[in-house]
Amino acid sequence: MDTHIRIHVRRVCLASAVLGCSVLGCAGFYRQEVPGIEPYLPKPPVRSDTLLEKGSTPDQGKIMPESAPRGQPLTLEACVSIALDNNPMQRAAREGVAAAKEEAGVARAPYFPEFGINAGYGRWQRHIYLPSGLVPPGTELPDLVGPTDDWTAGMRARYTLFDGGERRAQLRAALAREGMAEEDAAGVRQEIALIVHKAFYGLIAAKEALLVAEKNLERDEVHLRLAKERYAIGIVPKADVLRTQVEFADARLAKVRAESLVRVAQGNLNTSMGLPVELPVEIGARPQEITSVDDIRISEALDQAVHARPELKASLQRIAAARHVVDEAKSTFWPKVKTEAGYGWRDADFWPGDEEWLLGVSIDVPVFAGLSRIHRLAAAKALLSREEAEIEQRILCVREEVWTAYSSLKESYEAVQAAKALTKDAEESHRLANARYEMEAGTVNDLLDAQTALARAEAAYVEAQWDYHIAQAVYRRAVGNLTIEQ
């Protein structure tokens, strides 16, 4: 009796220890583990041939990615290539495609038979309940069976013979989602290319605006020196010197602002390429041709956009996936036929010796499930109708985007022509005003007004040119053919 009690106490202690360990282990699931930010900080790839800016030290050298041209400034094509290699948006899109491919692999799995190996051990005891009158009078049977060991080992295989098209619908829906992920990735690539185009042209515009500011500062310096010389010999009043000093100070402030815009534009380009914002890079732009937009046929552009835009292709894949979801919902109304086979051993000894086997076919016929199948089918059809309505709205938005981009491109082209003519007239006006002032036939106000008009015209011409190139990139993105220029 004492032995039995001690065994029982040991079992209680063992069970308590197992329960305590389980509770302590589960407590760890409630602790949130937040990763540090350091692994995700931008790390520029190092290459042996670093390009240096003029006057920079080796420690300040440009660290160029492998996709950058060696020993040369970055062109627009190189910037787009770097962005497609390094931008986190592109990497996220690639991982989305990879995940969709794996989901398609999961959907293919039901076409293969399931096979598994199982083994187990248990110790059990059962109480025997027998109806009265079943055992002859005077016969005594034990009330308990066991305790006894139960060792099992075996193999089992299952395969679905017929499921009403459920597997086919699930696989096709997964393939459609894979295609949708690929189209989304294509859309991300075009979006990245557009961002790089805007940042690249923005940096060039900022640098040219800085050149205009420096040229304007030089002209104001010449005007100030001329006014001082003329004041020194008593030809002009001191007010002319003060006026030119004010203009010179304002030109210096404009130059400082232009330098700041260059730094900001540099950071924007680096960010668009997926590089650290502080990384110094050098760009080189080829002469950009400004062509008339009269040759563009807007009807053809609208048709091209609705057939080429990745967003609309992804919407078509969504519709395909939604249709297969409807087919999957319909398959639940069909019976399912499965076959199963198993073979194994079972015994009370450690190495079981009694054989067990199973071979059979089962048919599962759905009769009533609380109308859940009907509601599921209705929901799938409603979601399909929603996707079809949404693609119609997306088509309208894409066509509107093309129309707006075309209008902006046409406006920017006309602005370039107007700014070019304005700059030419302003240069001539400034030349005449400067000559008149030197000949004492004009006032300093006339000269400085002409100088201000020329500076504004030059800045407007620079801005108009690069606004045109940005508008051209936006238009190409709208029609769906913005790729890496060759």
ZIFENDA-V939835 format. One line per field, one symbol per residue. burial: b if it has 24 or more other C-alpha atoms within 12 Angstrom, else e. Layout:
BEGIN
burial: ???
END
This chain:
BEGIN
burial: eeeeeeeeeeeeeeeeeeeeeeeeeeeeeeeeeeeeeeeeeeebeeeeebbeeeeeeeeeebbbbebbbeeebbbbbbbbbbbbbbbbbbeebbebbeebbebbeebeebeeeeeeeeeeeeeeeeeeeeeeeeeeeeeeeeeeeeeeebbbbbebbbbbebbbbbbbbbbbbbbbbbbbbbbbbbbbbbbbbbbbbbbbbbbbbbbbbbbbbbbbbebbbbbbebbbebeeeeebeeebbebbbebbeebbebbeebbebbbbbbbbbbbbbbbbeebbbbbebeeeebeeeeeeebeebbebbbebbbbbbbbbbbbbbbbbbbbbbbbbbeeeebebebebbbbeeeeeeeeeeeeeeeeeeeeeeeeeeeeebeebbeebeebbeebeebbeebbebbbebbbbbbbbbbbbbebbebbeebbebbeebbeebeeeeebbbbbbbbbbbbbbbbbbbbbbbbbbbbbbbbbbbbbbbbbbee
END
